[in-house]
Structures are given as structure tokens and as C-alpha cells.
Amino acid sequence: MRLACRLINGDGIGFEYATVELTPDYVAYLLRLVDEAERLRGLHDAFCEIEFMDYEAQYGASLGGLEKNLPEFGEGRKWIKIPDDYEWPEDSPQSVAASTVAITKGTIVWRALGSHDVDGPYYETDELPVEKLRCLFPQQEEQKSEEQAAEDTTACDCELPGYFCSGVPGILAHVENGQYVAGAEGAKVERCDSCERYPSDKVAFDKLVELGIASGEPPSLSPTLPHANQYEKEYIDAGGGFCPNCRSDQTEGDSVDFDGRHCTQRMWCLDCHAVWFDVYTLSSVSSVEPRGN
């Protein structure tokens, strides 16, 4: 399928229209860029657009043949579908330099220079709405939905039910009745180090505040741990070594995090997928010997 569009910045002497050949693979590629643009927009308020070299658009110097055979061009600047049997004007297509595609919020734009001279002619198509692209290629949306469904079946550990499942993918925190429990075990909100959806623990906490799940400043981890089941006290008395949820010995842990008088280590069970924090407190020091002058 080929679409044609008037150039917003056509000069009437040089190029006046652009056409783009849309194949299923190219459309899938563009829609992936649309999703990436939306992701970046959510991370950075100052995000404007993604733009890079792309020579899929071709440019023509005369609208005569198009306007004669495709009267829709007379309705103004818009993208129209070119019939498969359309006979192209003799002057089309022509080459350009520095051709790019730009992905903004909900739109796609193709741009080009008439020459390598930065002061030369500049051409830009009208915006192609992403929704129109989706309507033209509904099969790409169906494929995307199937891929998304497949991804959804493989949840990260932070999304699995458990004491530290916050309900927000990528964030570990104890939440009850939709609210973060600051005084509970594992009170320090942490980003999930497996999926890394958030760049830091602070950003993860700020997200909970934004969603109304938490408020204020992130509290420090309390050294007093409540016992949620019969194995936790046994776990503490034994100095660890097994899962306090199912008693499996298949456990792993992150590196130790030092915070003032306390050290914490996030642990998890490979069998039941429980996640917990080991908390170590400063209780004594070895003998201190003064250093000689």
C-alpha cells in the first residue's frame, strides 16, 4: 500500500508531494517506535520526538498528474491511498538528502532536504495520525495484542503475589488495602532489580506517591520485624539459611545495603518466589586498639 501527501513546506518549484510505501514489516517497525515514544514521554516531561534517518518516503516535483487523477488532493493537505494501478508522473520519484522520519505524540512525519546544503530547501509532510495507520493495518494491532498477551503470561517476580507485591510492576513494598505500610517489614520501598522498570529506589517511591499509595519521605527500614508465619522466628533464631515462607533451602540474595546502624539484604526463594529482607543491626565492636603516632 502506498500513501501520498502534499508537502507542507513544498516550494512550488521543487518537490510538492511525498509518497510512502507501507509494508506490514515497515508498519510494525513504525508502531514499535510509537510505543517507545510514549514510554519516553512518560519518563521525561521534556521529551518531544524521535527523529532519525529514514529513506522510505519518496518525493515528486509536480502535483499535476496526482491532482488530475486523485481529486482528493483538492480537499487540502491530507494523506490519501494511491491505487495499485496508478500511473506515476514522469518526474516522480526524485531523490533527496537527509531524509528522516519523526515520531511525536500520536503522529508520524517524514522530512527531507533538497540537497546537502543546510541552507537549501526543506520539505516536510503533513502529520500522519497513528490511528489512521492502525486502521489501515489492523493485522499489526492483532499481532501486537497476541505478543503483549504472551508477555503478560510471563510476570516478573515483583508482580507475583506475596508480602512485598506492591501491585505496581517494578516496585517492591508492603501494601495493605491499597496503602503502603511504612512500619511493616521491608518498609523501605525498592525498585525491582530484575525488570529494572525504575532507575532507582527513590523514583520507585515517588511513583507510589504519585499513585496515592504512599506519602511523605521514604522511611528507613525498621530493625523490628513482625513474624508473619511460624517459620520467621525459626529463621531468625537459626540465622537464616532457608526460606521463612516455605522452608526451602533454595534461596538467593542481593548484595548487602548499609544504612547507618542497619544493614539490609533482599532475599528471595526460588521455589515459592517469596521475597524478604534480612536486617542486621550493630550490636557490638571487637576490641579497639589505639594506633601509634
C-alpha positions as MATLAB code, in Angstrom:
seq = 'MRLACRLINGDGIGFEYATVELTPDYVAYLLRLVDEAERLRGLHDAFCEIEFMDYEAQYGASLGGLEKNLPEFGEGRKWIKIPDDYEWPEDSPQSVAASTVAITKGTIVWRALGSHDVDGPYYETDELPVEKLRCLFPQQEEQKSEEQAAEDTTACDCELPGYFCSGVPGILAHVENGQYVAGAEGAKVERCDSCERYPSDKVAFDKLVELGIASGEPPSLSPTLPHANQYEKEYIDAGGGFCPNCRSDQTEGDSVDFDGRHCTQRMWCLDCHAVWFDVYTLSSVSSVEPRGN';
ca = [
       0.000    0.000    0.000;
       1.275    3.474   -0.903;
       0.088    6.743    0.648;
       0.613   10.200   -0.820;
       0.620   13.598    0.880;
       1.144   17.228   -0.009;
       4.317   18.764    1.377;
       3.703   21.435    3.982;
       6.994   23.100    3.075;
       6.928   22.365   -0.675;
       8.272   25.318   -2.644;
       6.032   25.001   -5.718;
       9.092   24.695   -7.935;
      10.877   21.765   -6.360;
       9.173   18.851   -4.640;
       5.444   19.218   -3.955;
       4.376   15.824   -2.666;
       5.705   12.726   -0.924;
       4.670    9.083   -1.078;
       5.419    6.300    1.381;
       5.269    2.575    0.660;
       3.702    0.891    3.692;
       4.503   -2.788    4.094;
       3.446   -4.861    7.126;
       7.046   -5.016    8.361;
       7.546   -1.264    7.986;
       4.270   -0.519    9.764;
       5.213   -2.865   12.611;
       8.528   -1.007   12.862;
       6.785    2.382   12.985;
       4.335    1.220   15.647;
       7.207   -0.012   17.814;
       8.672    3.484   17.572;
       5.300    4.940   18.564;
       5.291    2.767   21.700;
       8.872    3.781   22.508;
       7.966    7.468   22.089;
       5.100    7.065   24.553;
       7.410    5.305   27.027;
       9.967    8.106   26.821;
       7.225   10.706   27.168;
       6.219    9.070   30.446;
       9.800    9.211   31.756;
      10.786   12.716   30.640;
       8.478   15.731   30.605;
      10.758   17.485   28.125;
      10.549   14.674   25.545;
       9.500   15.985   22.138;
      10.002   13.403   19.406;
      12.139   10.606   17.987;
      13.740   11.515   14.657;
      16.361    9.674   12.633;
      17.400    8.834    9.068;
      14.741    7.016    7.052;
      14.548    6.940    3.247;
      11.203    5.166    2.865;
       9.482    8.367    1.705;
       9.876    9.379   -1.959;
       9.339   12.871   -3.266;
       7.793   14.153   -6.511;
       8.250   17.533   -8.184;
       4.807   18.001   -9.748;
       1.279   17.582   -8.438;
      -0.236   17.821  -11.919;
      -0.635   14.113  -12.500;
      -1.743   13.409   -8.951;
      -4.298   16.207   -8.804;
      -5.756   15.197  -12.144;
      -6.186   11.545  -11.277;
      -6.649   11.829   -7.495;
      -9.122   14.645   -6.827;
      -8.906   14.034   -3.077;
      -5.762   16.174   -3.181;
      -8.012   19.146   -3.821;
      -9.510   18.836   -0.336;
      -6.334   20.112    1.303;
      -3.281   18.641    2.941;
      -4.047   15.053    3.837;
      -2.774   11.568    3.269;
      -4.585    9.546    0.613;
      -4.257    5.976   -0.603;
      -2.728    5.540   -4.059;
      -4.398    2.838   -6.209;
      -2.154   -0.090   -7.056;
      -2.635    0.512  -10.795;
      -1.879    4.247  -10.619;
       0.445    5.546  -13.366;
       3.086    7.812  -11.868;
       4.000   11.188  -13.414;
       7.228   11.077  -15.400;
       9.062   13.307  -12.891;
       8.347   11.029   -9.934;
      10.054    9.958   -7.799;
      13.141   12.065   -7.206;
      15.894   11.681   -4.640;
      16.568   13.938   -1.667;
      19.232   14.225    1.020;
      18.966   13.835    4.803;
      15.578   12.150    4.720;
      14.176   11.402    8.196;
      11.075   10.157    9.968;
       9.853   11.773   13.202;
       7.588   10.135   15.785;
       5.683   12.529   18.027;
       2.616   12.104   20.228;
       0.177   10.225   18.043;
       1.641   11.327   14.710;
       4.337   10.429   12.183;
       6.078   12.951    9.903;
       8.632   12.488    7.107;
      11.166   15.252    6.418;
      13.951   15.831    3.884;
      16.400   18.336    2.444;
      16.574   19.060   -1.256;
      20.350   18.989   -1.105;
      23.200   18.574    1.363;
      23.300   22.350    1.751;
      21.874   23.094    5.195;
      20.500   26.370    3.813;
      18.800   24.596    0.905;
      15.100   23.681    0.519;
      13.437   21.866    3.417;
      10.447   19.572    2.932;
       8.001   18.158    5.438;
       4.884   16.053    5.027;
       1.647   16.648    6.847;
       1.212   14.606   10.019;
       0.044   11.034    9.527;
      -2.165   10.149   12.522;
      -1.104    6.921   14.193;
      -4.759    5.922   14.500;
      -5.137    6.098   10.715;
      -2.098    3.855   10.344;
      -3.614    1.374   12.779;
      -6.888    1.391   10.827;
      -5.047    0.716    7.564;
      -3.141   -2.209    9.111;
      -5.407   -3.794   11.756;
      -3.489   -7.070   11.437;
      -0.476   -5.385   13.031;
      -2.578   -4.463   16.058;
      -3.859   -8.039   16.316;
      -0.298   -9.368   16.190;
       0.776   -6.812   18.772;
      -2.074   -7.864   21.077;
      -1.024  -11.509   20.785;
       2.600  -10.621   21.582;
       1.506   -8.496   24.527;
      -0.657  -11.335   25.848;
       2.342  -13.663   25.627;
       4.464  -11.167   27.559;
       1.764  -10.765   30.196;
       1.839  -14.503   30.927;
       5.495  -14.177   31.975;
       5.321  -11.954   35.023;
       8.386  -10.674   36.828;
       8.913  -11.837   40.420;
       7.872   -8.391   41.653;
       4.395   -8.967   40.149;
       3.807  -12.332   41.817;
       1.531  -12.400   44.900;
       3.431  -12.067   48.146;
       4.249   -9.899   51.117;
       6.270   -7.426   49.045;
       3.990   -7.263   45.996;
       3.007   -3.582   45.854;
       0.556   -4.015   42.992;
       2.762   -1.751   40.849;
       5.058   -3.675   38.456;
       8.708   -2.920   39.173;
       8.237   -1.830   42.819;
       8.740   -3.899   45.969;
       6.854   -2.666   49.035;
       4.339   -3.981   51.556;
       0.888   -2.606   50.703;
      -2.346   -3.247   52.589;
      -5.777   -2.044   51.427;
      -4.165   -0.013   48.688;
      -1.796    1.856   51.028;
       1.920    1.470   51.676;
       2.585    0.284   55.255;
       5.563    2.344   56.410;
       6.067    0.476   59.675;
       5.977   -3.022   58.244;
       8.803   -5.394   57.472;
      10.574   -4.254   54.341;
       9.313   -0.706   54.833;
      11.996    0.673   52.536;
      10.462    0.826   49.056;
      12.778   -0.671   46.440;
      12.774   -0.874   42.693;
      12.852   -4.411   41.285;
      16.393   -5.227   40.197;
      15.140   -7.949   37.840;
      12.944   -5.937   35.474;
      14.513   -2.521   36.314;
      11.391   -0.601   35.336;
      12.531    2.263   37.579;
      16.070    3.703   37.664;
      16.305    3.957   41.475;
      14.550    3.258   44.761;
      13.679    6.949   45.127;
      11.996    7.048   41.722;
      10.045    3.920   42.701;
       8.896    5.587   45.950;
       7.955    8.774   44.073;
       5.806    6.642   41.765;
       3.888    5.269   44.748;
       3.382    8.832   45.972;
       2.149    9.868   42.518;
      -0.354    6.971   42.528;
      -1.580    7.885   46.025;
      -0.288    4.636   47.526;
       2.395    6.307   49.678;
       3.043    9.777   51.062;
       5.867   11.806   52.560;
       9.525   10.804   52.508;
      10.666    7.183   52.220;
      11.206    5.863   55.789;
      14.230    3.885   56.895;
      13.851    0.182   57.433;
      12.783   -0.729   60.953;
      15.020   -3.254   62.743;
      11.994   -4.781   64.467;
      10.456   -7.379   62.190;
       6.955   -8.783   62.701;
       6.561  -12.524   62.204;
       4.013  -13.253   59.502;
       4.172  -17.055   59.897;
       5.600  -19.807   62.096;
       8.882  -20.097   60.168;
      10.075  -16.495   60.532;
      11.065  -16.758   64.206;
      12.734  -20.075   63.467;
      14.522  -18.435   60.558;
      15.844  -15.607   62.741;
      16.851  -17.956   65.567;
      18.747  -20.128   63.070;
      20.498  -17.160   61.497;
      18.865  -17.727   58.104;
      19.748  -20.462   55.667;
      16.253  -21.289   54.384;
      13.068  -19.627   53.165;
      10.981  -18.250   56.061;
       7.847  -18.810   53.958;
       8.152  -22.427   52.777;
      11.396  -23.589   54.469;
      13.082  -24.378   51.146;
      16.874  -24.120   51.097;
      16.802  -22.789   47.521;
      17.335  -19.104   48.336;
      19.390  -16.289   46.885;
      20.124  -12.706   47.888;
      21.320   -9.324   46.678;
      24.395   -7.564   47.966;
      24.186   -6.085   51.474;
      22.941   -2.484   51.691;
      24.459   -0.409   54.541;
      22.218    2.274   56.091;
      23.520    3.867   59.298;
      23.230    1.390   62.180;
      21.471   -1.194   59.982;
      22.389   -3.416   57.055;
      19.738   -4.970   54.847;
      19.835   -7.689   52.223;
      16.948   -8.511   49.925;
      16.426  -12.279   49.721;
      14.125  -14.456   47.641;
      13.071  -18.076   47.366;
      13.497  -19.935   44.085;
      10.700  -22.358   44.977;
       7.790  -20.279   46.313;
       9.051  -16.897   44.979;
       8.697  -15.220   48.379;
      10.787  -12.068   48.871;
      12.030  -10.786   52.228;
      14.708   -8.621   53.789;
      17.364   -9.770   56.216;
      18.110   -6.936   58.648;
      21.385   -6.761   60.582;
      21.944   -4.277   63.430;
      25.150   -3.052   65.041;
      25.300   -4.713   68.460;
      28.984   -4.655   69.384;
      32.522   -3.990   68.171;
      35.681   -6.002   68.535;
      38.431   -4.729   70.793;
      39.676   -1.321   69.803;
      43.365   -0.682   69.959;
      44.738    2.849   69.658;
      47.065    3.417   66.754;
      50.530    4.642   67.485;
      51.557    8.131   66.489;
];
